[in-house]
Amino acid sequence: MKIFLISSTFATVIALVAFYILTSTGMDTASVYSSVNVRL
């Protein structure tokens, strides 16, 4: 259970960092969401 909590927290942090990098480089939230949907 502890490993699951650590991995989920780690994945959330990575997602937030990637989202911050994308938005700070000039992409708005709409293009970020559309690229995520295309990838999925």
C-alpha positions in Angstrom: 0.0 0.0 0.0 2.8 2.4 0.8 4.4 1.7 -2.5 1.1 2.5 -4.3 0.8 5.8 -2.4 4.4 6.8 -3.2 4.1 5.9 -6.9 0.7 7.8 -7.3 2.1 10.8 -5.5 5.2 10.7 -7.8 3.1 10.4 -10.9 0.9 13.4 -9.8 4.0 15.5 -9.2 5.4 14.6 -12.6 2.1 15.5 -14.3 2.0 18.8 -12.5 5.5 19.7 -13.5 4.9 18.7 -17.1 1.7 20.8 -17.1 3.5 23.8 -15.7 6.3 23.4 -18.3 3.9 23.2 -21.1 1.8 26.2 -20.0 4.9 28.3 -19.2 6.3 27.7 -22.7 3.3 29.4 -24.2 0.8 26.6 -24.7 -2.6 27.4 -23.3 -4.7 24.9 -21.4 -6.9 24.1 -24.4 -4.0 22.9 -26.5 -2.5 21.0 -23.6 -5.8 19.1 -23.0 -6.2 18.4 -26.7 -2.7 17.0 -27.0 -3.4 14.8 -23.9 -6.6 13.5 -25.5 -4.8 12.8 -28.8 -2.1 10.9 -26.9 -4.6 8.8 -25.0 
